[in-house]
């Protein structure tokens, strides 16, 4: 029996060592990926056009550039026009450009979407591609992420350029600055030009800069952020006409989104969760969301209960008068009085957007980004 226990112990140690070695090797592969001169691993990935793509689809192109990119990353967005221009410039010269999104959308926190209107789901990849008129295939690897790991994608965007034999000849950044006006080293273009001229590539490998790949293992981070939001205090305060005037003057440096609503208003209740999402997306930037309830001023409890049920940890007010016409005139003289009513106020008080009735969440996000920007620079 003792010998059996000893043998079992040795077996357990062997399994643990083997498992540790496998995990370590997998981590190294994920971190390092392909080396210069390596063969491009084949893949089968769905495109936003509903087709399946592999290396076979691009066999007629002497040069293949794969770009691991995504919707939500501000750096990735900063390079979209440059990738589009490169594709248009070099397509007739035998260069195929393919974009692959490595991100699992379930691993992206809402506060990581502060520079975009889209997540990284296939449906929203399709929408972003349509907005920007992508002229290259846009593939999704977010489900299994095996292609991204094989190639060694670490950030978005991350460029890999292959020759006619599909040997890796360049990997790294697209160029040296996400602000196109400050770019000095056009690494991807220089690599392509060298390959077309059958010359050696001067700089074969660089580091890359951008948002880290959202591996499925980061899904726990999303759950933790949801738990933290659920713990945030939610309160409501009474507001009078004079205070509303101050809100509208907006003597702050923040874009101010104001929604007037009521618990008895069906469309108000239906759209309110979208405001909570928008607030969580953009609140870490120069933005704030404020709600003003038109409910009975002496019955705050139903209002507060509703706000708590939606996790509305933003500034919430209850209009302090029963005279709703005072509220209408205080908010916007052009408002006819129907709920919900939403306005977007710039610093200094200019109303940039107003909507009577339910707002379109995507339209609102685009309007917000128009004013707070979608890039770092």
LUMKELUM-744043 format. One record per atom (N, C-alpha, C): x, y, z; residue in one letter. Coordinates in steps of 0.02 Angstrom, whole numbers, plus 50000, padded with zeros to 5 digits. Layout:
N
XYZA
...
//
This chain:
377
500414994050000X
500005000050000X
500435006350000X
500975006250041X
501425012050044X
501765013249978X
501965007649945X
502285008249879X
501795011249828X
501145009349834X
500635011949789X
500555019549798X
500555021649863X
500505028749877X
501095032549850X
501695029449856X
502305032549831X
502275033349755X
502045028049720X
501985028249647X
501475033449626X
500925033849663X
500405038749648X
500665045849657X
501075046749709X
501375053349722X
501835055349666X
502255050649643X
502705052149587X
502315053849524X
501775050049513X
501345051449454X
501045058349458X
500815060349518X
500505066949527X
501015072449512X
501625071449537X
502155076449524X
502295076949450X
502315071049417X
502455070949344X
501905074749306X
501275073649325X
500725077149292X
500765084649303X
500925086649364X
500965093849380X
501525097149341X
502105093749337X
502675096449299X
502495097149225X
502165091949199X
501965091949128X
501465097549115X
500975098249160X
500475103449152X
500785110349157X
501235111249204X
501585117649213X
501985119449151X
502315114349122X
502705115449061X
502265117549004X
501675114248999X
501215115748945X
500945122948951X
500755124849013X
500495131549024X
501025136749009X
501645135349032X
502195140049019X
502325140848945X
502315135048909X
502435135248837X
501885139048802X
501255137848823X
500685141348792X
500735148848804X
500945150748864X
501015157848880X
501545161048836X
502105157348827X
502645160048785X
502415160848713X
502035155848688X
501785156148619X
501315161948610X
500875163048660X
500405168548657X
500775175148657X
501325175548695X
501685181748702X
502125183148642X
502465177848617X
502965178948564X
502695177648494X
502315172448485X
502025171048420X
502545169548367X
502395171648305X
502835170248249X
503485174248252X
504005171148226X
504655174548219X
504765176048145X
505185180848131X
505345182548061X
505605176348026X
505315174847968X
505505168947930X
505035163147940X
504585163447990X
504115158048002X
503575157947949X
503305151947939X
502755150947892X
502095153447923X
501685156647882X
501025158947906X
500585152947922X
500335152447982X
499865147047998X
499205148147961X
498915142847936X
498275143547902X
497725144747954X
497165147147931X
496595148547975X
495955147847935X
495415147047971X
494745147247942X
494335151747987X
494185157847962X
493855162748004X
493265165847966X
492735167548002X
492165170747969X
492285178147958X
492075180547900X
492105187647886X
491435190947900X
491435197547903X
490805201147915X
490325200547857X
490585198247799X
490155197347740X
489815190547738X
489915186447792X
489595179947795X
489995174347764X
490575175947734X
491005170847702X
491525168347751X
491795162347737X
492355159647775X
493005160947737X
493525163047773X
494155164747741X
494725160547768X
495195158947723X
495825155647742X
496375158647699X
496985156247708X
497545158747667X
497425157447593X
497045152247578X
496905150447509X
496565156147471X
496165160147506X
495805165647474X
496265171047447X
496885171147471X
497345176547452X
497965173947417X
497925167747390X
498515164547361X
498765168147298X
498345171947264X
498555175547203X
498955181947219X
498965183947281X
499305190147300X
500015188647322X
500525191447291X
501225190247310X
501385192547381X
501015197447405X
501135199947473X
500475199947512X
500525197647574X
499925197447617X
500075201347681X
499655206247697X
499715209947759X
499115208347803X
499235205247860X
498715204147909X
498775209347964X
498215212447980X
498195217448033X
497705215148087X
497955213948146X
497515212348202X
497285218948232X
496635220248226X
496355226648246X
495655225448275X
495305230748293X
494645229948323X
494245236348318X
493635236148342X
493195241948341X
493355247048395X
493435244648457X
493385249248514X
494025253048530X
494595250448512X
495235253548532X
495345260248497X
495485265648533X
495615272048501X
496215272048454X
496735268148472X
497325267648429X
497145264048364X
496765258648371X
496545255048311X
496135259548265X
495695263548294X
495285268148254X
495715273448220X
496245275448254X
496695280548226X
497045278148163X
497095271448156X
497445268648098X
496975266248043X
496335266648053X
495865263948003X
495955267247935X
495985273847933X
496045277347869X
496705275547835X
497235274747874X
497885272947844X
497875265947814X
497525261347847X
497455254547820X
497035254647757X
496505258647757X
496085259347697X
496495262147639X
496885267347652X
497295270547600X
497835265847574X
498145262047619X
498655257247598X
498345251947552X
497765249547571X
497425244447531X
497275247147461X
497015253147456X
496855256147391X
497485257347350X
498025259247382X
498645260847347X
498995254647320X
498995249247358X
499415243447340X
499025237347315X
498365237747313X
497975232047291X
498165229847220X
498235234647174X
498405232947105X
499135231047096X
499525231747150X
500235229847147X
500345222947178X
499795219547195X
499855212747219X
499855211947294X
499615217047329X
499615216747403X
498895215547427X
498795210147464X
498145208847495X
498175210947568X
497675214647589X
497625216947659X
497025213647691X
497135210747750X
496595207347787X
496625209747859X
496045211747885X
495995213647956X
495675208047995X
495945206648054X
495675201448098X
495565204548168X
494965203748194X
494835205948262X
494975200148310X
495455200948355X
495625195548401X
495215195548465X
494815200748475X
494505201848541X
493865197848552X
493805195348613X
493165192348634X
492745197948664X
492165199448636X
491765205148660X
491535204348732X
491495198148756X
491285197048826X
491825198948875X
492435200448850X
492995202248893X
493145209648891X
492695213548862X
492795220848857X
492325224248906X
492615227748954X
492205231449003X
491885237548970X
491315239748997X
490975245548970X
491425251748973X
491815252449026X
492235258449031X
492845258048985X
492935252448950X
493445252048898X
493175254248830X
492535255948828X
492215258148766X
492145265748764X
492555269248801X
492495276448806X
492685280448745X
492975277048695X
493175280548634X
492795278048573X
492265274448584X
491915271248528X
491165270848541X
490795269348489X
490085267948496X
489945260448490X
490475256548474X
490385249448460X
490795245048506X
490525239148520X
490905233748550X
491255229948494X
491545224148510X
491925220348461X
491555214048438X
490905213948443X
490515208348419X
490505208348342X
490385202448311X
490355202248238X
489835207048209X
489255207648242X
488735212148217X
488985219448216X
489325221348269X
489565228248273X
490195229448232X
490585224048219X
491135224548171X
490845226348102X
490295223148085X
489975224548020X
489755231848016X
489485234448071X
489245241348072X
489835246248066X
490385244848101X
490965249348097X
491265249148027X
491305243247998X
491575242747929X
491145246647880X
490485246547889X
490035250347846X
490135257847856X
490205259947919X
490315267047933X
490945269747899X
491465265547898X
492115267747872X
492235265447800X
491775261647771X
491855259047702X
492505255147695X
492595250247740X
493195245947736X
493245242847666X
493835243047638X
493955240047571X
494375233747576X
494355230447633X
494725224247645X
494295219647687X
494415213147686X
494025208447727X
494155209847801X
493635209247841X
493675210347913X
493435203847946X
493895200147977X
493745193448003X
493705193448079X
493335188548104X
493215188148177X
493565181948205X
494005183048255X
494345177548289X
494195177648363X
493675181248383X
493545182248454X
493255176248489X
493005171348452X
492685165648485X
493205160848514X
493675158648471X
494195153948494X
494875157348504X
495005162648466X
495615166548471X
496245162548455X
496165156848424X
496745152548410X
497215155548357X
496925158948307X
497345162048256X
497755167748286X
497445171748327X
497785177348358X
498365174948402X
498255169448437X
498785166648480X
499355163648438X
499175160248384X
499695157348340X
500145162748310X
499835168048288X
500225173348257X
500595177648308X
500315178148368X
500645182048420X
500405189148425X
499765190248410X
499485196948417X
499475198848491X
499725204848505X
499745207048576X
499345213448587X
499245217348534X
498895223748541X
498555225348475X
498095230148478X
497765232448416X
497945239748403X
498215241148342X
498335236448286X
499025233148291X
499085227148261X
499725223548258X
499785220748187X
500325222448153X
500405221048081X
500875215148070X
500685210548024X
501105204948003X
501115204847926X
501705205147896X
501765205347823X
502145199247798X
501855195747749X
502135189447723X
502295190147649X
502805186447627X
502995186547556X
502595181347518X
502785180147455X
502395175647412X
502405168347436X
502925166547474X
502955159847503X
502615159547571X
502325165147591X
501985166047655X
502455165047714X
503065167547703X
503555168047757X
503485175047788X
503515175347854X
503455181747888X
504075186047875X
503965191947848X
504525196447832X
504525202747876X
503945204547902X
503915210347947X
503355209347998X
503475211348060X
502935211648110X
503055217448158X
502495220448179X
502545226048226X
502035231448213X
502245237648220X
501805243348214X
501675245048140X
501145248748128X
501005251248060X
501495256848045X
501555261548091X
502055266848087X
502215269148158X
502585274648164X
502855276448230X
502435281548269X
501845283448244X
501455288348281X
500715287848262X
500275287248313X
499575286648296X
499275293048269X
499615298648281X
499415304948249X
499745305248181X
499365304748127X
499665304448060X
500085310548042X
499945316248074X
500325322348059X
501025322248089X
501145317548135X
501785317248169X
502185310948152X
501955307248101X
502285301048083X
502935302348045X
503455298648063X
504105299148029X
504325292547999X
504175287048033X
504375280448009X
503755276547986X
503695275447920X
503125271947892X
503305264647883X
503345260947938X
503635254247938X
503285249247892X
502615248947895X
502255244147854X
502335245747780X
502275252047762X
502355254047692X
503075252747669X
503555254347710X
504255253147692X
504395245747681X
504095241447723X
504185234247715X
503875231847649X
503275234247633X
502945232347571X
503345234747510X
503575240947513X
503975243647457X
504605239447446X
504925237447501X
505535233347495X
505375226547463X
504825223447484X
504645217047455X
504465217647381X
504115222947363X
503945224047292X
504565225047250X
505075228347279X
505695229547243X
506195223847250X
505965218447286X
506385212547298X
507045214447334X
506975218847382X
507535221047423X
507435218747495X
507975219047533X
507925217247603X
507555222647641X
507165220547690X
506795225347731X
507265227947786X
507345234347790X
507825237347837X
507625236047909X
506995237247926X
506755236047994X
506235230447990X
506425224548014X
505995218648006X
505505217648063X
505655220648120X
505235219548178X
505255225548225X
504665227548250X
504625232848299X
504125230748353X
504125234448407X
503585233648456X
502965237048427X
502395235748458X
501795239048435X
501435242148494X
501025247148481X
500685250748535X
499935250848522X
499555249648573X
498825249848567X
498505246148625X
497855245248621X
497495241648673X
497685234248672X
497775231348731X
497945224248735X
497365220048707X
497555214248682X
497045209548657X
496605207448715X
495955207348703X
495475205448754X
495345197948751X
495805194248784X
495745186948785X
495135184948827X
494875179148812X
494285176648848X
494415176248923X
495045175248942X
495225174849013X
495085181349050X
495005186949013X
494865193349045X
494125194349061X
493725189149048X
493005189649061X
492865191049135X
493315188549179X
493225189749251X
493255197249267X
493655200949228X
493715208149239X
493055211649226X
492675209149177X
492015211949163X
491545210649221X
491565204649248X
491135202849304X
491295207149365X
491945208249377X
492145212249434X
491925219549427X
491975222149365X
491765229049355X
491005229649365X
490635224549343X
489905224549354X
489745224449428X
490125220549465X
490025220149538X
490185226849572X
490705230249548X
490885236749576X
490345241949562X
490085241949501X
489545246649484X
488935245449527X
488795239049541X
488205237349581X
488265239949652X
488875241249675X
488985243549743X
488995251249749X
488985254649693X
489035261949695X
488405265049724X
488485270249766X
487895273449797X
487475277049745X
486825276749754X
486345280049709X
485895284549751X
485855290749730X
485465295649769X
485065300049722X
484595303749752X
484195308549714X
484115314949756X
484175320649723X
484105327049757X
483565331249722X
483265335649760X
482775340249731X
483125345749692X
482835347749636X
483115353149597X
482575358349580X
482765364649583X
482305370149568X
482515373449502X
482095378049479X
482215381349414X
482895384749412X
483085388249465X
483725391749465X
484315386949457X
484255381149488X
484795376149482X
484815373149412X
484225372349382X
484205369949312X
484555374949266X
484425381349277X
484765386549238X
485515385749243X
485765384349302X
486485383349313X
486745377249276X
486355371849278X
486545365849240X
486615367249166X
486155371149140X
486155372549068X
486705377449049X
486915381749094X
487475386149080X
488115382149073X
488145376649109X
488695371749104X
489385375149108X
489515378049164X
490175381149175X
490665375849199X
490725370549160X
491175365049176X
491575363449112X
492015358649117X
492395356549058X
492105350049029X
491495348249050X
491205341949029X
490605342848983X
490555338348935X
489955337748894X
489405335048939X
488825338148939X
488305336548988X
487685333848952X
487525327548965X
486925324348938X
486375324548991X
485815327648975X
485265328449023X
484635325148995X
484355320749036X
483745317249017X
483185318849067X
482615321349041X
482025322649082X
481545316749072X
481335313849127X
480955307649123X
480455307149182X
480075301649185X
479625300349242X
479495292949246X
479365290549305X
479245283449315X
478605281049282X
478125285649272X
477485283749241X
477505284249165X
478075286249138X
478165287049065X
478475280649036X
478085276948998X
478325270648969X
478965271248929X
478995275748879X
479615276548840X
480205278648883X
480085282648935X
480625284748980X
480935278649015X
480505274449042X
480725268549078X
481085263749031X
480835263148969X
481125258448920X
481825260548899X
481945267048891X
482595269348865X
483105270648920X
482885271048983X
483345273149036X
483965268649043X
483905262049036X
484515257849041X
485055259748990X
484845262348932X
485335264548883X
485735270548908X
485425274848946X
485785280548976X
486295278149027X
486115272949065X
486575270149114X
487185267349079X
487075263749024X
487625260948985X
488065266548957X
487765271648929X
488135277248900X
488555280648954X
488265281449014X
488635284549068X
489245280349088X
489165273849092X
489715269449110X
490265269449056X
490055270248995X
490555270348940X
490985276648942X
490675282448951X
491025288748939X
491185292849002X
490975290549060X
491035294849119X
491755296049141X
492225291949120X
492925293149137X
493265298249092X
492865301049046X
493115306249002X
492775312849019X
492805317748976X
492495324248990X
491755323948974X
491405320249015X
490695318849002X
490345317349068X
489715319449073X
489305317449129X
488575316849108X
488225312249141X
487515311149129X
487115313449189X
486575317149177X
486145319749230X
485425318049213X
485065315149261X
484355313749251X
483935318449294X
483375320649266X
482905324949303X
482215321749299X
481955319649355X
481295316449356X
480745321749362X
480205320649324X
479615324949326X
479065321749368X
479255317049411X
478755313849455X
478525318749509X
478035316649548X
477765320849602X
478335322549651X
478445328949665X
479015330949706X
478985328349778X
478375326549801X
478305324149870X
478325316549875X
478465313249818X
478495305849818X
479145303549785X
479715304649819X
480365302849790X
480525295349792X
480195291549837X
480385284549846X
480315280349782X
479755280649746X
479715276749684X
480255278549634X
480435284949632X
480965287249587X
481635284249607X
481795284649671X
482425281949696X
482455274349688X
481905271049701X
481875263749692X
482025261849619X
481735265549573X
481855264149502X
482585265249484X
482865270749507X
483565272349492X
484025266949520X
483875264549579X
484285259249609X
484235252849569X
483635251349545X
483535245149507X
483925245349441X
484075251249415X
484435251949352X
485185253349362X
485395254149425X
486105255549438X
486315262349415X
485875267349422X
486005274149396X
486425278149446X
487075276649448X
487535280149495X
487805286449462X
487365290749440X
487545297149410X
487185302549450X
487205308749428X
486825314049462X
486095313449444X
485665312549495X
484945311749484X
484575317149523X
484085320249490X
483685325449522X
482945324149513X
482555326749561X
481825326749558X
481605334049558X
481225336049505X
481005343049501X
480565344649560X
480715350249593X
480405351849657X
479745355449655X
479445356149597X
478805359549591X
478295355149554X
477655356049572X
477135352549536X
476975355749468X
477205361749459X
477075365349396X
477575363149342X
477355358449301X
477795355649250X
477955360649194X
477555365849187X
477695370749135X
478305374949153X
478425375649218X
479045378949239X
479655374749220X
479575368149226X
480105363549207X
480245364049132X
479705363949092X
479775364349019X
480145370548998X
479945376249025X
480265382649006X
480985382949031X
481115379949089X
481795380149116X
482275375849075X
482045370149051X
482475365549014X
482615368248944X
482095369748906X
482195371848836X
481535374948812X
481555381248792X
480945384648769X
480675381648705X
481085377848669X
480855374448608X
480525367748622X
480585365448683X
480285359048702X
479535359848709X
479155355348676X
478425355748677X
478115352348737X
478515348648776X
478265345948839X
478185338448843X
478255334848787X
478175327548789X
478805324248818X
478695318948857X
479245315048886X
479355308748845X
479975306248847X
480575309148876X
480845314848834X
481285318848865X
481615324248828X
482355324148846X
482775324548796X
483495323848806X
483865329348770X
484345332248805X
484775337348774X
485505335848790X
485945337948744X
486665337348753X
486935344448754X
487265346248810X
487475353148820X
488235353548823X
488525357648781X
489245358548779X
489475362948837X
490105362648858X
490365367548906X
490235374548879X
489955378748922X
489775385548900X
489035386248886X
488665380648880X
487935381048876X
487615380048808X
487995378948755X
487685377848690X
487355371048687X
486715370848666X
486365364548658X
486555361548591X
486895355848593X
487145352548532X
486645347648503X
486195345348545X
485725340048523X
485105340448568X
484525339648539X
483915339148578X
483445334148546X
483095330448587X
482655325248561X
482045324548606X
481455325548577X
480825324248612X
480605317248592X
480485312948642X
480345305948628X
480975301748639X
480925295248627X
481495290748639X
482085292448595X
482675292448624X
483275293748585X
483535287148556X
483925287748503X
484255281948473X
484945281248506X
485075275748542X
485705275148580X
486325275748536X
486315272548476X
486895272948432X
486995280048407X
486455283348389X
486485290248366X
486765294748422X
486555293448484X
486795297348540X
487535296348551X
487765290148548X
488485288748557X
488895292248504X
488665292148443X
489025295448389X
489055302948401X
488505305748426X
488485312948440X
488975314648496X
489005310548547X
489465311648603X
490185311448578X
490355306348539X
491035305548513X
491235311148466X
490735313948433X
490875319648388X
491185325448427X
491025325848491X
491245331548531X
491805329948580X
491835323648604X
492385321948650X
492945318248614X
492825316048552X
493345312948512X
493425305448522X
493705302148473X
493805294848476X
494535292848474X
494995297648477X
495715296248478X
496045299048540X
496655296748555X
497045299448611X
497305306448595X
497495307448533X
497835313848516X
497325319148497X
//
